[in-house]
Amino acid sequence: MSQTGQTTVKSAPTAADVRPKTLRPPRLPRWSLAALLLGSAAVGVAVGLLGGLESRAQWGLIAAIVFVVARFALTSAVEGRRQAVDRLASTLVWASFVVALLPLASLLWETVSRGGPGVDWYFLTHSMNGVLSWQDGGGIYHALLGTVQQVALASVLAIPVGLLTAVYLVEYGRGRLAKAITFFVDVMTGIPSIVAGLFVLSLWIMMLDLGYSGFAGALALSILMMPIVVRSTEEMLKLVPGELREASLALGIPKWRTILKVVLPTAIGGITTGVMLALARIAGETAPIILLVFGNNMINANVFEGAQSSLPLYVYEQWAYGTEAAYDRAWAAALVLIALVMILNLVARGIARWKAPKTGR
């Protein structure tokens, strides 16, 4: 009762009054991840030393297992089992990515460490003419020139045919002809490179008697490249929304122009990736080059006449010699081949980004 004679009645507690001060669930501190990593590494090293394990890979595997188990147990105790399972799945995904990346990183490290010292201007601008297998010196200019010419010629032959075939299958292909083309493209995708080389050898050299040349090798490389371009381009064209085609056709644009101005520019990024995958495959092929290009230690700039060399064939020949100088040249040539593929990849992606349709306002 107040002094004015009025009674004060207390209201019932509302949901806001009984609500906890915070709705955030308990979480592990930010430093817990680093602590778990350091602790797992320490356990792996300790077990490796005490167990007499010589391989550092075994130490890393033990540390990884300890980290996964410890993180799952700690997260389950603090944040709950649901969050622990989510963290476990994320950890396994990242671990799979690292495992897949390790062979590539190891390959690059080994190639750069062994081939880097042998790559210089002299090595890039001289051939093996007059250099014996056990002698130092020599270069890869003849092989580099042959690789560039053969890959470029194979691309000129395979990319237009592959693109047009994919456009036909996606935009026009119906009935038995399209099914037959799809079937043969699938078969050609898995064809061994030596089979393509034997086919061109029997047709171009044995039947037509046109002799060994870089062009003969380019024919075999184009056979290997074409199905990859077709399949990758076909899948990218299928991802283009049908609404874009319908909008263009509704404006009265012919179908061929819709494909040229709308469909292909939209899928140019994926198409470029598929083309680069095909280039990366044929750039490292050796079997058809041995059969058709034959190899040459001298510089032959005429891709249509006479034997040539290529970087994969050069690496194979130098490694087969078995001398220390030849091994060094083989590692250096392998490094140049990897760098060439990477440069082509970057250039193609830059062109694709430049030609891709702009988004946003």
Summary of the structure (lengths in Angstrom):
residues: 361
radius of gyration: 31.1
end to end distance: 68.7
largest distance: 122.8
contacts: 1064
relative contact order: 0.10
helix: 73%
strand: 1%
